Amino acid sequence: MKISVIADFDTVVGFRLAGVKQGYAVNSPEEALERLRELVKKEDVGLVIITERLVDKIRGDVEKLLEKKSFPLLVEIPDKAGPIEKKVDPLKELVRRAVGVDIKIE
């Protein structure tokens, strides 16, 4: 399975230096959504890394696109401006989607 990155130019360059070969620098959330649509159709893509700020602007479309698919997994990362505060922990949500149960840590 391949790893792909959808992000700003600087983030994509960083991941390419780390060995990720499929990196797509985008300039708008709409462009990111179009790239994600293309990647979802490919059977060899197992993980898509995308910046939080891009996903936040297209979240509804992304959820519809991935709601009935197990792969690719979507991981949101902070961009060069830093993380944004969220009400839902993205890692916890990823585990919930992958495993099908909600994990509660107290």
N, C-alpha and C positions, 0 to 999 in steps of 0.2 A: 504494500500500500504506500502511496506517495503522500507527501506533506506539501500543502500549498499555502502561500501567504498572500493576503489581500490587505494592503495598507498604503501609507504614504511612502514616498520614494526612499527616505532615510531608513525607515523600518525594513522595507524590502531589501535594501542593500545590506543591512545588518544580518538578516536571515540568510541571504545568499552567501555572505562571508562565512556563515556558520554551516553551510552545506546544503541548505534548502534550495533546490533547483527551480521549483515552480513558484516564482514570486511575481505578483502583479501590482505595480504602482498605479494607484487610482487618484483622481482629483476630486471626486464627488461621491456621495453615498449612492447615487443612481448608477454610476459606473461600477461601484463595488457590487451592487445587487446583480448587475448584468454578468459580471465575472463569476459571482457565486452561482448563478443559474447555470453557467457553462460547466463549472466544476462539479456540480451535483449530478450532471448527466454522465460524467466519466466514472466508470466502475473502478478504476485503479486509484482514485483519490480517497484516502481514509481519514485525513485530518486537514481541516482548513483553519488557519490562524488568521484572525481579522482584528483590527483595532476597535476598541470599545466605542469610540466616537462615531465611527462609520456605522456600526450596528445599531446604535441608539436611534439614529435618524431613519432607519429602514426596518426596525424591529418587527413590525407587523408583517411585512412582506417576507422577512427571513423566517419567521415562525411558520407561516403558511407553507413556504417552500420546503421546510425540513420536518414538518409535523408527522408525516407518515414514513419517514426514512430513518433507518438506523445509521447509515453512513452517507456522507462523511460527518464526522464529529466536528462541531464548530467550537473553537476556543477563542474567547475574547481576551485581548491583551491591552494594556495601556499603550498609548502612543507617546511621542516625544514630549507632549505637554503634561504627561503624568496621568495617574488613574483618576477616574471619576467615581464619586461615591454612589453606591448602589444599595437598594433595599434587599435585593436577592443576591446571594453569593453565587457567582457563575460556576464555580467548581462544584458546589452542592447540586446545582441544577443539572450539570453535566452528568453527575453520578446518578441522579434521579432518572434522567432520560435513558442512560445506558443500562442501569440495573432494574429500573421500574419501581423502586421504592424510595421513600424519603428517609434520609439518615438524620437522626436527631442526636446531637452531642450536648450533654449537660454536665 
